[in-house]
Amino acid sequence: MINNILKSRLQCQTTNKGFTLVEVLIALFIGSLIFGVLYASFFQIIKSKEI
């Protein structure tokens, strides 16, 4: 009986798969920062080579 209760609690805790909305938004924010920096640095390099 106690063994079954422990198994059901473990199954409930491990069935939460996937990401929460907050985690997705944080990942998008960090990704956009990285791409923004790469975009700006790329065009800064291109601009400096033109001169």
Rosetta blueprint (number, residue, H / E / L):
1 M L
2 I H
3 N H
4 N H
5 I H
6 L H
7 K H
8 S H
9 R H
10 L H
11 Q H
12 C H
13 Q H
14 T H
15 T L
16 N L
17 K L
18 G L
19 F L
20 T L
21 L H
22 V H
23 E H
24 V H
25 L H
26 I H
27 A H
28 L H
29 F H
30 I H
31 G H
32 S H
33 L H
34 I H
35 F H
36 G H
37 V H
38 L H
39 Y H
40 A H
41 S H
42 F H
43 F H
44 Q H
45 I H
46 I H
47 K H
48 S H
49 K H
50 E H
51 I L
